[in-house]
Amino acid sequence: MSYLDHDAADSFYLLTIRSYDVRLIGRSELELRLACLCGMLDPANPLFKPLRDSIPPSLRHEVEPIDDEDQSEVTITHEEYTEREIQHAASGRSFPPPPVMHLVVHGVDGMKKWVFHEFDADPHPSVPHGHEHGNKHPKCDPYTGRVYDAHRKEITKDRLSRQTRISLWRNPKFREFALKAISWYGEQYPYYSFRVPHPRRLPKFR
């Protein structure tokens, strides 16, 4: 059978998470859609395993790849929940993300040294934020342009210019990336207080 390519799967994942985030769909629909997505992925795709491991047992049949040559009747049986699955459900944690992805912004002067991680549990100095290429520190805040060392002290000489920030936030790939990071963080850490009331309304410059 043919599988979804990575770009199509990524777009479907983003749309599903966004729909859940704005309450167009509920938790059960979220899990069903992601189970169906997993069933359309090549098992070799890096997104497959994290999604497969997080799907409730009652939806596991949605994930099994279809064998075009085997048309025999399939019997779906009830599965017992493992201790890990019970604890996961009891914890109330959100649907886990695919493997960690990162973005290096090209075509924006002053941004070549910064790498942005999509699923970064650390909110300092912002969500999202950039790490110096190959290092954990320093880190940059794409909203203010400020750059901080490992002690959270600002490195003023490295501050991003206003023009660099304008170019960055006008970059469509970065905007899509930032929206994913913000949506994921708000879902994983619902009590985190963003510094603006509506963090998903990404900055616009005129």
N, C-alpha and C positions, 0 to 999 in steps of 0.2 A: 504494500500500500504506500501511497505518497504521504509525506509528513509536512506539517507547517514549517516554513523556514524560520530562522531565528528572529528576523525583523517583524514578521507577521505575528509570531508568538508574543514578542515583546509588546507590540501595539495592543494585542488582545488583553494581555495582562494589565497594562496601564489603564485601558478603558474599563475593565472590570473593577479594578481597585478604585478608580475615580468614581464609578457609579455607586459603589458601596460607600465611599467617603461622603458623597452628597446625598446619601440615603435614597437613591433611586431603587436600590435592591437591598435585600436583607442578608443576614449572615448565611442562611441556608442556600440562597441563590448564589451568593459569593462562592461558597464551597462547591456547589454543583458546577458552576461555570469553570472554576479552576480545575476541577476533576476532569471535565470535558476537554479543557485545554491540554492537560497532561496526557489524555488519551490520543491527542493529535500530534504529540511530539515524538520525535525519534528518541528511543531510550538512550542514545548516545549524547543527546543534547544536554548541556549542563543544567538547564532548567528542570529537567525531568525528575531527577531524584529528590530534590527538596520538596517539590510539589507532591510527588508520589508518597513520600513519607509522612506528609501532613494531612492527607485526606482521610476523613472518617471511614471506618470499615464499611459502613452501609453504602458508600459511594465508590468502593474500590472497583466494582465492575465497570464503572465509567472509564477507568484508566487503562484497562487491559487492551493492548493493541489487537485490532481485528485481523484475523487470518483470512484472506480472500479465498483460500482454497478449502477452508474448513467451514462447511455450512451446517454442521450438525447442531442440534439443539443444545443450548447452554442453560444449565440449571444454576440459578443464583441461590446460594445458601447463606444463612445468617452466620456472621463471624463473631467470635468472642473478642471483646475489647481487651487489649493488653494493659498492664499496669501503667505503662508509659502513656498510653492514649487516654486513660482515665485521668491521670494527673494533669495531662495537657489540657483536657477539657475543663477540669476543675479550676485550673489556674486562670481561665478566662483570657489567655494570651491571644493575640491576633494571629491571623494567618501569616506564617513566616515568609520572608522574601526569597527570591531566587538567589543564587550565589552572588557574592559581592561583586559589583561592577564599578568601574571607574570611568571618568571622562577627563581627557586632556583637551582643552579648548584650543583649536587651531584657528588662525586667521584673526586673532585679537592681540594686538601689541601689548606686551607686558604680562601675558597669561601663559606663556609656554612652560614656565617652571612649576605651574600649579596643577595638581591632580585632585579631582573631586570624587569622593566615594559616595555611591548612591545610598547604601545602607550603612550609615555610620552612627553608632549609638552615642557618640560623644557630641553634645550640642554646642560646645565651645569652639570658636566664638559665635557661630551661627549655624543654622540649618538651611542649606548645606554650607560647607566651608571647604577651602582648598588646603592641601598639604603640599609642601615643597616636594618636588619630584624625587622619589627615592628615600624620603625621610618623613618621620612623624611630625617634626617641627622644622621651621616655623609654619604657622597656619594663617590663612587669610580669610577675612570676612568680605564676601563679594558685595554686600550691601553698603558697607561704610568704606571699604577699601583698606581698612586697617589690618596690619600684620602683627602677629604675636609670637613670642618665643615660648620655650617650654615652661617658663615661669609665669606665663600670661602677661608678660610685659610687652608693651607695644614697641615694635621696631619701626620708628618713624620714617627712616630713610627708604623703607621698602613699601610704603603705603601706595596703594593703587590710585592712579589719577582718576578724576571724574570722567574723563573721556574714555579711559580703559573700562570703567564700570558701565558706562553707557553702551559701549560696543559689546561688552560681555552679555548684558541683559537683553540686547537686541539679537543675540545669536539664538536662532530657533532650537538648535540642539541643546544648548545650555538651559533654555527655558523649559524644555520638555524634561530634561534631566532634573532640574531643580524641583519641578512639580512632583515628580516621582519621589524624590528624597523627602520633601515636605509631607506628602501624603502618607508615606510609610512611617515617618517619625511620629506624626500625629496619631497614627493608628497604634503603633507600638507603645507610645508613652502618652496616653490621653490626658494625663495631669500636667504635662509639661506646659509651661506658660510661654508662648511665643511673644516676642516683643511688640507685635502688631496684632490687632484684633482678627484680621483675615489674612493669614500667611499665604494662602493659596492664590491670593490676588497678587501676582508677581509684579515687581517694579516696572513702571513704564517711564521712559524719559522722552521729553519733547525738545 
